[in-house]
Amino acid sequence: MEEELPTEFDLIVIGLVLMGSVLAASVVGVGASVLGLAVLDFYGAFWSWLFFASFRLYFFGGSVDAGAGSKEVAGESSFFPLRPHPTAVRNGFECWYNFEGHGDVDGWNRERIEQEFRRFNIDLAPKLLYARGSLVELLISSNICRYAEFRALDRVATVWEGRIMTVPCSRSDVFTSKDVNVVEKRLLMKFLQSCAAYEEGSESDSVELEGVTFLEHLRSQKLTPNLIHYVLYAIAMANERTPCREGLAGVKKFLMSLGHYGNSPFLFPVYGCGEIPQCFCRLCAVFGGIYCLKNPIEGIHLQATDEGRRYDSIKCGKQSIRSKDIVVGHGYLGREAFVAVETSKQATVRKPDTICGKLARAVILTNVPFGGASQNPGGGGVAILKLPPVEGQLEGATILQMAHSSGTCPKNLYLIHITAVAVSENPEADLKPYVSQILSKTYPQTTVESRNTEVQDEADTTESESVKPENTTSTILYEAYFNIPTCDVCGADGGVSLPTGIHVTCGPFHELDYDLSIQQAKRVFNDIYPGEEFLPRAPDPEEIIIGEEEPVPDSAAAADDGAPVDNASECRDTESDSGVAQEASEEIIDKAEECTEQK
């Protein structure tokens, strides 16, 4: 760094992950000073988006053993070094389509894709936002929504009997759908209305729901197998083990989010989910927060007190910067910073769905949207496809498809994200059963026989117009697989504690929305600033008054108010100006007359 940073802050945020960014915006709202630091050259870490070339550099440069840093031993117990690669992905693997052997695919080849690298915004942990979810409510209440653009989801789909089907979500979708008959439409509408009226603890929340899975409850409602599949996986976003009350709450959340921003319950940030951490960082910076990216952060200093170890400062280059509290993002701290807790004092064991990381991820580029162009009106937009778990896995896979209109990929290419819970150290093996259901590694137009057949067909249809069959095969042009690891806090399962003043934020979680992340940010904020309002509303630019400037009254407005105005000087100036102008014009006329006489 060319300039030194201030040496005193109220809060330091290391990592700038989503929860840290939310905390920074919340803390600056109560008048505290904030410093945000990151070793990477972009915001968000695992929550960020990258250009295609940057993604591949990060993919190979960061795909190392993230646990290597935890083996470092500090020279003294009062100093903890931070990991050199805190947000490294694991088990990375990529593969290209064989363009050299089979030729271009719809005009695309490796060289052209790499040339278009700036048109890609690839999210490392993509998600959707429920229109009535906690993050959308927070963006609106805090007035941060003005820093980003969002678009409604275009399609909710699933796979039923080997076919990709669009799930009817709203009343109009149910009655216009050709995939369900009249009886099924009535059954589905009746069940959805009962879910919308469900309130936990009310009369509808009967004792019969206790100890019952949501799948068993759906079967008791006499729903047909295809309706059960739609509701369980694509509306409730649940699985066969989901408790009944949790499934009903999921359906109600889906229904309550419908119709707020279009005929879809979901929103997606234009240009990718990596815009969301930047929104909170931008608000913090507007109100005095300081951010420094690509900054070497060597470690954390502790001091001994009567109550045990406490955070003191951080070592940042040649500087030691103090703060009252510090928030450390996922992966920065090694195991040597944690202290084992007695069994009697351990926190409650976390549920599996509240443990961060442990995600198997795939990023895939295809030439055709899943199901073909006819099932993706308007070019595809943004779509979600929810698949049930395959054999050997307890959770299913969430597939997000992005088209050009989402601002995340070039035109006529489709960016597909697949996310599932990792069950092994091989993300490709974990996700292959899901990929094979919707995508293909072959291109149906690449063989010589198929091309000759097309030429023959065109020759045979000289009198009538030929109708070319729609290509519904999504060919994989590029695919990358990697794992997002679990943080050390979640990996220890509540059996460790940190020195006073150090707070850790983890994630991303295996959830469709951001509810768990917002809950964690609120919990840490209340620990640091109990009793303060979490993320108060930010004023609009026109509401901000800098310094103690008083508004200057407008003369026209003053005149309208009936206040006397002395226009004598203005009249005198006007008269003198008109006199000068008249003398000048008379002089010009005299000279013109003299010229005429001389001629």
SEVEXBA-964524 format. One record per residue (C-alpha): x, y, z; residue in one letter. Coordinates in Angstrom, 1 decimal. Layout:
BEGIN
       u       v       w  r
       X       Y       Z  A
...
END
This chain:
BEGIN
       u       v       w  r
     0.0     0.0     0.0  M
     1.3     3.5    -0.9  E
    -0.8     5.2     1.9  E
    -1.1     4.0     5.4  E
    -4.5     3.2     6.9  L
    -5.8     4.8    10.1  P
    -4.8     2.8    13.2  T
    -8.0     2.8    15.2  E
   -11.5     1.5    14.2  F
   -14.6     0.3    15.9  D
   -14.9    -2.8    13.7  L
   -12.6    -4.5    11.2  I
   -14.2    -6.9     8.7  V
   -11.8    -9.4     7.1  I
   -12.9   -11.3     4.0  G
   -15.9    -9.2     2.9  L
   -18.2   -12.2     2.5  V
   -21.9   -11.6     2.4  L
   -22.4   -11.6     6.2  M
   -19.4    -9.4     6.7  G
   -20.7    -6.9     4.2  S
   -24.1    -6.8     5.8  V
   -22.5    -6.4     9.2  L
   -20.3    -3.5     7.9  A
   -23.3    -1.7     6.5  A
   -25.2    -2.3     9.8  S
   -22.4    -1.1    12.0  V
   -21.8     2.1    10.1  V
   -25.5     2.8    10.4  G
   -25.1     3.2    14.2  V
   -22.2     5.6    13.8  G
   -19.2     3.3    14.2  A
   -16.1     3.3    12.1  S
   -15.5     0.3     9.8  V
   -12.4    -1.1     7.9  L
   -13.0    -3.8     5.4  G
   -10.0    -5.9     4.2  L
    -9.5    -8.8     1.8  A
    -6.5   -10.6     0.3  V
    -8.4   -11.1    -3.0  L
    -8.9    -8.4    -5.5  D
   -12.7    -8.6    -5.5  F
   -15.5    -8.4    -3.1  Y
   -17.5   -11.4    -1.8  G
   -15.0   -14.3    -1.8  A
   -17.2   -17.4    -2.2  F
   -20.2   -15.0    -2.8  W
   -18.6   -13.2    -5.7  S
   -18.9   -13.5    -9.5  W
   -16.0   -13.5   -11.9  L
   -15.3   -13.1   -15.6  F
   -14.7   -16.3   -17.5  F
   -10.9   -15.8   -17.7  A
   -10.8   -14.7   -14.0  S
   -12.9   -17.7   -13.0  F
   -10.4   -20.1   -14.6  R
    -7.5   -18.3   -13.0  L
    -9.2   -18.4    -9.6  Y
   -10.3   -22.0   -10.3  F
    -6.7   -23.2   -10.9  F
    -4.9   -20.8    -8.6  G
    -7.2   -21.3    -5.7  G
    -7.9   -25.0    -6.1  S
    -5.4   -26.0    -3.4  V
    -5.6   -27.7    -0.1  D
    -7.2   -25.0     2.0  A
    -6.3   -26.9     5.2  G
    -2.6   -26.4     4.6  A
    -2.7   -23.1     6.4  G
    -4.0   -24.6     9.5  S
    -0.8   -26.6    10.0  K
     1.2   -23.4    10.5  E
     2.2   -22.9    14.1  V
     2.4   -19.4    15.5  A
     5.7   -18.3    17.0  G
     3.8   -17.2    20.1  E
     0.4   -17.9    21.5  S
    -0.5   -14.3    21.3  S
    -0.3   -14.1    17.5  F
    -2.4   -16.2    15.0  F
    -1.3   -16.1    11.4  P
    -4.1   -16.1     8.8  L
    -4.3   -18.5     5.9  R
    -2.6   -17.5     2.7  P
    -5.4   -19.0     0.5  H
    -8.6   -18.5     2.7  P
   -11.2   -18.9     0.0  T
    -9.7   -21.7    -2.1  A
   -12.0   -24.2    -3.8  V
   -11.1   -27.8    -3.7  R
   -11.0   -30.7    -6.1  N
   -11.2   -28.5    -9.2  G
   -11.7   -30.1   -12.6  F
   -12.6   -28.7   -16.0  E
   -13.3   -30.2   -19.5  C
   -13.9   -28.7   -23.0  W
   -16.0   -30.1   -25.8  Y
   -13.9   -31.8   -28.5  N
   -14.1   -28.9   -31.0  F
   -11.1   -30.2   -32.9  E
   -12.6   -33.6   -33.6  G
   -16.2   -32.6   -34.1  H
   -16.1   -29.0   -35.3  G
   -18.0   -25.9   -34.1  D
   -21.3   -26.2   -32.2  V
   -23.8   -23.6   -33.6  D
   -20.9   -21.3   -34.4  G
   -19.2   -21.7   -31.0  W
   -15.7   -23.0   -30.4  N
   -13.1   -22.6   -27.6  R
   -11.4   -19.6   -29.1  E
   -14.6   -17.7   -29.5  R
   -15.8   -18.5   -26.0  I
   -12.5   -17.4   -24.5  E
   -12.7   -14.1   -26.6  Q
   -16.1   -13.4   -25.0  E
   -14.7   -13.7   -21.5  F
   -15.9   -10.3   -20.4  R
   -19.5   -11.1   -21.2  R
   -19.6   -13.8   -18.5  F
   -20.4   -13.2   -14.9  N
   -19.9   -16.6   -13.2  I
   -21.2   -16.8    -9.6  D
   -19.3   -19.1    -7.3  L
   -22.4   -19.7    -5.1  A
   -25.5   -18.6    -7.1  P
   -28.9   -18.3    -5.3  K
   -32.4   -16.9    -5.8  L
   -34.3   -14.5    -3.7  L
   -37.9   -15.1    -2.6  Y
   -40.0   -12.0    -3.2  A
   -41.0   -12.1     0.4  R
   -37.7   -13.5     1.7  G
   -35.6   -12.0     4.5  S
   -33.0   -10.5     2.1  L
   -35.6    -8.8    -0.1  V
   -37.3    -7.4     3.0  E
   -33.9    -6.2     4.3  L
   -32.9    -4.6     0.9  L
   -36.2    -2.7     0.9  I
   -36.3    -1.6     4.6  S
   -32.6    -0.4     4.5  S
   -33.0     1.3     1.1  N
   -30.1    -0.6    -0.3  I
   -32.2    -2.0    -3.2  C
   -31.3     1.1    -5.2  R
   -27.8    -0.2    -5.7  Y
   -28.8    -3.2    -7.8  A
   -31.2    -4.4   -10.5  E
   -33.3    -7.5   -10.2  F
   -35.5    -9.5   -12.6  R
   -38.2   -12.0   -12.0  A
   -37.6   -15.7   -12.6  L
   -38.9   -16.9   -16.0  D
   -39.5   -20.6   -15.3  R
   -39.7   -23.2   -12.6  V
   -39.2   -26.8   -13.9  A
   -38.5   -30.3   -12.9  T
   -37.9   -33.7   -14.5  V
   -40.9   -36.1   -14.5  W
   -40.8   -39.5   -16.2  E
   -37.7   -38.5   -18.1  G
   -39.1   -35.3   -19.5  R
   -38.3   -31.7   -18.4  I
   -41.7   -30.2   -17.3  M
   -42.6   -26.7   -16.4  T
   -44.2   -26.6   -13.0  V
   -47.6   -24.6   -12.8  P
   -47.1   -22.1   -10.0  C
   -49.9   -19.5   -10.1  S
   -53.6   -20.0   -10.6  R
   -53.3   -19.0   -14.3  S
   -50.5   -21.5   -14.8  D
   -52.5   -24.3   -13.2  V
   -55.5   -23.7   -15.5  F
   -53.5   -23.2   -18.7  T
   -51.1   -26.2   -18.1  S
   -51.5   -29.1   -20.5  K
   -49.5   -31.4   -18.3  D
   -52.3   -31.8   -15.7  V
   -55.9   -32.8   -16.3  N
   -59.0   -31.1   -15.0  V
   -59.3   -33.3   -11.9  V
   -55.7   -32.7   -11.0  E
   -56.1   -29.0   -11.5  K
   -58.9   -28.9    -8.9  R
   -56.9   -31.1    -6.4  L
   -53.8   -28.9    -6.8  L
   -55.7   -25.6    -6.4  M
   -57.5   -26.9    -3.3  K
   -54.3   -28.1    -1.7  F
   -52.4   -24.9    -2.5  L
   -55.3   -22.8    -0.9  Q
   -55.1   -24.9     2.3  S
   -51.3   -24.3     2.4  C
   -51.8   -20.6     2.0  A
   -54.1   -20.5     4.9  A
   -51.8   -22.6     7.1  Y
   -50.5   -20.9    10.3  E
   -48.2   -22.7    12.7  E
   -49.9   -23.0    16.1  G
   -53.4   -22.4    14.7  S
   -56.4   -24.7    14.3  E
   -55.0   -25.9    11.0  S
   -51.8   -27.0    12.7  D
   -53.3   -30.2    14.1  S
   -51.6   -32.8    16.2  V
   -51.8   -35.2    13.2  E
   -48.9   -33.3    11.6  L
   -46.5   -34.2    14.4  E
   -44.0   -36.8    13.4  G
   -45.3   -36.9     9.8  V
   -43.2   -36.2     6.8  T
   -44.4   -33.8     4.1  F
   -44.4   -36.6     1.6  L
   -46.8   -38.7     3.8  E
   -49.0   -35.6     4.2  H
   -49.2   -35.2     0.4  L
   -50.2   -38.8    -0.1  R
   -52.9   -38.4     2.5  S
   -54.4   -35.6     0.4  Q
   -55.1   -38.0    -2.5  K
   -52.8   -36.1    -4.8  L
   -51.6   -37.9    -8.0  T
   -47.9   -38.9    -8.3  P
   -47.1   -36.1   -10.7  N
   -48.7   -33.5    -8.4  L
   -46.8   -34.8    -5.4  I
   -43.6   -34.5    -7.4  H
   -44.4   -30.9    -8.4  Y
   -45.3   -29.8    -4.9  V
   -42.6   -31.7    -3.0  L
   -39.6   -30.8    -5.1  Y
   -40.4   -27.7    -7.2  A
   -42.8   -25.7    -4.9  I
   -41.9   -26.6    -1.3  A
   -38.2   -27.1    -2.4  M
   -38.2   -30.1     0.0  A
   -37.3   -33.8    -0.1  N
   -38.7   -37.1     1.2  E
   -37.3   -36.5     4.7  R
   -38.7   -33.0     5.2  T
   -41.0   -32.7     8.2  P
   -44.6   -31.9     7.4  C
   -44.7   -28.4     9.1  R
   -41.5   -27.4     7.4  E
   -42.9   -28.5     4.0  G
   -46.2   -26.6     4.5  L
   -44.2   -23.5     5.5  A
   -42.1   -23.9     2.3  G
   -45.3   -24.0     0.1  V
   -46.7   -21.0     1.9  K
   -43.5   -19.0     1.4  K
   -43.6   -19.9    -2.3  F
   -47.3   -18.8    -2.6  L
   -46.9   -15.6    -0.6  M
   -44.0   -14.6    -2.9  S
   -46.1   -15.0    -6.0  L
   -47.3   -12.0    -7.9  G
   -45.2    -9.3    -6.1  H
   -42.7    -8.9    -9.0  Y
   -44.3   -10.7   -11.9  G
   -45.7   -14.2   -12.3  N
   -42.9   -15.8   -10.3  S
   -42.0   -16.1    -6.6  P
   -38.3   -15.6    -7.2  F
   -36.0   -12.7    -8.1  L
   -32.5   -12.8    -9.5  F
   -29.9   -10.0    -9.5  P
   -29.0    -8.8   -13.0  V
   -25.3    -9.5   -13.6  Y
   -25.2   -12.1   -10.9  G
   -25.5   -12.7    -7.2  C
   -22.0   -11.2    -6.7  G
   -23.7    -7.8    -6.9  E
   -25.4    -8.3    -3.5  I
   -22.3    -8.1    -1.2  P
   -21.1    -5.1    -3.2  Q
   -24.4    -3.3    -2.5  C
   -23.8    -3.5     1.2  F
   -20.2    -2.5     0.8  C
   -21.2     0.5    -1.3  R
   -23.6     1.7     1.4  L
   -20.9     1.3     4.1  C
   -18.4     3.2     1.9  A
   -20.8     6.1     1.3  V
   -21.1     6.7     5.0  F
   -17.4     6.6     5.9  G
   -16.4     2.9     5.7  G
   -12.9     2.2     4.3  I
   -12.2    -0.8     2.1  Y
    -8.9    -2.2     0.9  C
    -8.7    -5.1    -1.5  L
    -5.7    -7.3    -2.3  K
    -4.2    -6.4     1.0  N
    -1.7    -8.6     2.8  P
    -3.1    -9.5     6.2  I
    -0.6   -11.4     8.2  E
    -2.4   -12.2    11.4  G
    -4.2   -11.3    14.6  I
    -2.6   -10.1    17.9  H
    -4.2   -11.2    21.2  L
    -3.7    -9.9    24.7  Q
    -4.0   -11.8    28.0  A
    -6.7   -10.7    30.5  T
    -8.1   -12.1    33.7  D
   -11.0   -13.5    31.7  E
    -8.8   -15.2    29.2  G
    -7.4   -14.2    25.8  R
    -8.9   -11.2    24.0  R
    -8.5    -9.7    20.5  Y
    -6.2    -6.7    20.4  D
    -5.2    -5.8    16.8  S
    -4.3    -7.1    13.4  I
    -0.9    -7.0    11.6  K
    -1.5    -5.5     8.1  C
     1.8    -5.1     6.3  G
     4.0    -2.9     8.5  K
     1.0    -1.6    10.4  Q
    -0.8    -2.8    13.5  S
    -4.4    -1.7    13.4  I
    -6.6    -1.8    16.5  R
   -10.3    -2.2    16.8  S
   -12.9    -3.1    19.4  K
   -14.1    -6.1    17.5  D
   -13.2    -8.1    14.4  I
   -15.3   -10.1    12.1  V
   -13.4   -12.8    10.2  V
   -14.7   -14.5     7.0  G
   -14.8   -18.1     6.0  H
   -11.4   -19.8     5.8  G
    -9.1   -17.1     7.2  Y
    -8.5   -18.6    10.7  L
    -6.7   -21.8    11.2  G
    -7.6   -24.4    13.9  R
    -4.9   -23.0    16.3  E
    -7.2   -20.0    16.9  A
   -10.0   -22.1    18.3  F
   -10.2   -23.3    21.9  V
   -11.9   -26.5    22.9  A
   -15.0   -26.1    25.0  V
   -16.1   -28.4    27.8  E
   -18.9   -30.8    26.9  T
   -21.3   -29.2    29.4  S
   -20.7   -25.8    27.8  K
   -20.9   -26.8    24.1  Q
   -23.6   -25.3    22.0  A
   -26.4   -27.3    20.7  T
   -25.4   -29.6    17.8  V
   -26.2   -27.9    14.5  R
   -28.7   -29.4    12.1  K
   -27.1   -30.6     8.8  P
   -28.8   -27.9     6.8  D
   -27.3   -25.2     9.0  T
   -23.7   -26.3     8.3  I
   -22.0   -24.1     5.7  C
   -20.0   -25.3     2.7  G
   -19.7   -28.9     1.8  K
   -21.1   -28.1    -1.6  L
   -20.5   -29.8    -4.9  A
   -20.6   -27.2    -7.7  R
   -20.7   -27.4   -11.5  A
   -20.5   -24.5   -14.0  V
   -21.5   -25.5   -17.5  I
   -21.9   -23.7   -20.8  L
   -24.4   -25.1   -23.3  T
   -25.8   -24.1   -26.8  N
   -29.5   -24.9   -26.1  V
   -31.6   -24.2   -23.0  P
   -32.8   -27.3   -21.2  F
   -36.0   -28.6   -22.8  G
   -35.4   -26.6   -26.0  G
   -36.3   -23.1   -27.1  A
   -40.0   -23.9   -27.2  S
   -40.0   -24.5   -23.4  Q
   -38.0   -21.3   -22.8  N
   -40.0   -18.4   -24.2  P
   -38.3   -15.1   -24.4  G
   -34.8   -16.7   -24.9  G
   -34.8   -18.5   -21.5  G
   -34.1   -15.7   -19.1  G
   -33.5   -17.2   -15.7  V
   -34.9   -20.6   -14.8  A
   -34.7   -23.1   -11.9  I
   -34.9   -26.8   -12.3  L
   -35.2   -28.8    -9.1  K
   -34.2   -32.5    -9.2  L
   -34.9   -35.2    -6.5  P
   -32.0   -37.0    -4.9  P
   -30.5   -39.9    -6.7  V
   -29.4   -43.2    -5.1  E
   -26.8   -42.7    -2.4  G
   -27.6   -39.1    -1.7  Q
   -30.1   -37.6     0.7  L
   -30.5   -34.2    -0.9  E
   -31.4   -33.3    -4.5  G
   -29.7   -30.8    -6.9  A
   -30.7   -27.3    -7.6  T
   -30.0   -26.2   -11.2  I
   -30.1   -22.6   -12.3  L
   -30.0   -21.6   -16.0  Q
   -28.9   -18.1   -17.1  M
   -29.5   -16.7   -20.6  A
   -28.2   -13.5   -22.2  H
   -31.0   -11.4   -20.7  S
   -29.7   -12.2   -17.2  S
   -26.5   -10.2   -17.9  G
   -24.3   -13.2   -17.1  T
   -23.4   -14.8   -20.5  C
   -23.2   -14.0   -24.2  P
   -26.1   -14.2   -26.5  K
   -27.0   -17.7   -27.8  N
   -25.0   -19.3   -24.9  L
   -26.5   -20.6   -21.7  Y
   -24.8   -20.6   -18.3  L
   -25.9   -23.5   -16.1  I
   -25.1   -23.8   -12.3  H
   -25.6   -27.0   -10.5  I
   -25.4   -27.2    -6.7  T
   -25.8   -30.2    -4.4  A
   -24.5   -31.4    -1.0  V
   -21.1   -33.1    -1.5  A
   -21.0   -36.8    -0.5  V
   -17.4   -37.4    -1.6  S
   -14.2   -35.6    -2.6  E
   -15.1   -36.0    -6.3  N
   -17.6   -33.2    -7.3  P
   -17.9   -34.6   -10.8  E
   -19.0   -38.0    -9.6  A
   -21.5   -36.4    -7.1  D
   -23.1   -34.3    -9.9  L
   -22.9   -36.6   -12.9  K
   -26.3   -38.4   -12.2  P
   -28.0   -35.0   -12.3  Y
   -26.1   -33.7   -15.3  V
   -26.9   -36.8   -17.4  S
   -30.7   -36.2   -16.9  Q
   -30.7   -32.8   -18.7  I
   -27.5   -32.4   -20.7  L
   -25.5   -34.2   -23.3  S
   -21.8   -34.3   -24.2  K
   -22.6   -35.0   -27.9  T
   -23.9   -32.7   -30.6  Y
   -26.6   -34.2   -32.9  P
   -25.5   -32.3   -36.0  Q
   -21.8   -33.3   -36.0  T
   -21.8   -36.6   -38.0  T
   -21.5   -36.7   -41.8  V
   -24.5   -38.9   -42.1  E
   -26.8   -36.5   -40.3  S
   -25.5   -33.6   -42.6  R
   -26.1   -35.7   -45.7  N
   -29.5   -36.5   -44.5  T
   -30.3   -32.8   -44.0  E
   -29.1   -32.0   -47.5  V
   -31.3   -34.8   -48.9  Q
   -34.3   -33.7   -46.9  D
   -33.9   -30.1   -48.2  E
   -33.8   -31.4   -51.8  A
   -36.9   -33.4   -51.3  D
   -38.9   -30.4   -50.1  T
   -38.6   -28.1   -53.1  T
   -42.3   -27.6   -53.5  E
   -43.3   -27.2   -49.8  S
   -41.6   -25.3   -47.1  E
   -39.5   -27.6   -44.9  S
   -39.8   -27.4   -41.2  V
   -36.5   -28.1   -39.4  K
   -37.1   -30.1   -36.2  P
   -36.2   -28.2   -33.0  E
   -32.9   -29.2   -31.4  N
   -33.7   -29.9   -27.7  T
   -30.3   -31.4   -26.9  T
   -28.2   -29.2   -24.7  S
   -24.6   -29.9   -25.7  T
   -22.0   -29.3   -23.0  I
   -19.4   -26.9   -24.5  L
   -17.5   -26.3   -21.2  Y
   -17.8   -27.8   -17.7  E
   -16.0   -27.1   -14.4  A
   -16.5   -28.9   -11.1  Y
   -15.3   -28.0    -7.7  F
   -16.1   -28.2    -4.0  N
   -16.8   -25.3    -1.6  I
   -15.4   -26.5     1.8  P
   -17.0   -26.3     5.2  T
   -15.5   -23.7     7.6  C
   -13.7   -24.8    10.8  D
   -16.5   -23.6    13.1  V
   -19.1   -25.7    11.4  C
   -16.7   -28.5    11.0  G
   -16.1   -28.5    14.8  A
   -19.9   -28.7    15.3  D
   -20.0   -26.2    18.2  G
   -17.2   -27.8    20.2  G
   -14.9   -24.8    20.0  V
   -14.8   -21.1    21.0  S
   -12.9   -18.0    20.0  L
   -11.1   -15.4    22.0  P
   -13.3   -12.4    23.1  T
   -13.7    -9.9    20.4  G
   -13.3   -12.3    17.4  I
   -16.4   -13.2    15.5  H
   -16.5   -15.6    12.6  V
   -19.0   -15.6     9.7  T
   -19.3   -18.7     7.5  C
   -21.3   -19.8     4.5  G
   -22.4   -20.2     1.8  P
   -25.1   -22.6     3.1  F
   -27.0   -25.2     1.2  H
   -30.2   -23.1     0.8  E
   -32.0   -21.6    -2.1  L
   -32.3   -18.2    -0.5  D
   -30.2   -16.2     2.0  Y
   -32.3   -16.7     5.1  D
   -29.5   -18.5     7.2  L
   -26.9   -15.9     6.1  S
   -29.1   -13.0     7.2  I
   -29.9   -14.8    10.5  Q
   -26.2   -15.2    11.2  Q
   -25.4   -11.5    10.4  A
   -28.2   -10.4    12.8  K
   -26.9   -12.7    15.5  R
   -23.3   -11.4    15.3  V
   -24.6    -7.8    15.1  F
   -26.6    -8.3    18.3  N
   -23.5    -9.7    20.0  D
   -21.4    -6.7    19.2  I
   -24.1    -3.9    19.5  Y
   -26.9    -5.3    21.7  P
   -30.0    -3.1    21.7  G
   -29.1    -1.2    18.5  E
   -31.2    -1.3    15.3  E
   -30.0    -3.7    12.7  F
   -29.3    -2.0     9.4  L
   -31.5     1.1     9.7  P
   -32.8     2.8     6.6  R
   -30.2     4.7     4.6  A
   -31.3     8.2     3.5  P
   -31.7     9.1    -0.1  D
   -29.0    11.3    -1.7  P
   -31.3    14.4    -1.6  E
   -31.9    13.8     2.1  E
   -28.3    14.1     3.0  I
   -27.0    17.5     4.3  I
   -23.3    17.9     4.3  I
   -21.9    20.0     7.1  G
   -24.1    22.9     8.4  E
   -25.0    24.5     5.1  E
   -28.3    26.4     5.1  E
   -30.4    26.5     2.0  P
   -30.1    29.8     0.1  V
   -33.6    31.3    -0.7  P
   -34.3    31.8    -4.4  D
   -35.0    35.4    -5.4  S
   -37.9    34.3    -7.6  A
   -39.4    32.4    -4.7  A
   -38.9    35.5    -2.4  A
   -40.7    37.6    -4.9  A
   -43.6    35.2    -5.0  D
   -43.9    35.4    -1.3  D
   -44.6    39.2    -1.6  G
   -41.3    40.4    -0.1  A
   -40.2    43.8    -1.5  P
   -37.4    43.7    -4.0  V
   -35.3    46.8    -4.8  D
   -34.9    46.8    -8.6  N
   -33.6    50.4    -8.9  A
   -30.1    49.3    -9.5  S
   -31.2    46.7   -12.1  E
   -33.3    49.4   -13.8  C
   -30.3    51.8   -13.9  R
   -28.1    49.1   -15.3  D
   -30.7    48.3   -17.9  T
   -31.0    51.9   -18.9  E
   -27.3    52.5   -19.2  S
   -26.9    49.3   -21.2  D
   -29.6    50.4   -23.6  S
   -28.1    53.8   -23.9  G
   -24.7    52.4   -24.8  V
   -26.3    50.1   -27.4  A
   -28.2    53.0   -28.9  Q
   -25.0    55.1   -29.2  E
   -23.1    52.2   -30.8  A
   -25.9    51.7   -33.4  S
   -26.0    55.4   -34.3  E
   -22.2    55.4   -34.8  E
   -22.4    52.4   -37.1  I
   -25.2    54.2   -39.2  I
   -23.1    57.4   -39.5  D
   -20.1    55.4   -40.8  K
   -22.3    53.6   -43.3  A
   -23.6    56.9   -44.6  E
   -20.0    58.3   -44.9  E
   -19.0    55.2   -47.0  C
   -22.0    55.7   -49.3  T
   -21.1    59.4   -49.9  E
   -17.5    58.5   -50.7  Q
   -18.6    56.0   -53.3  K
END
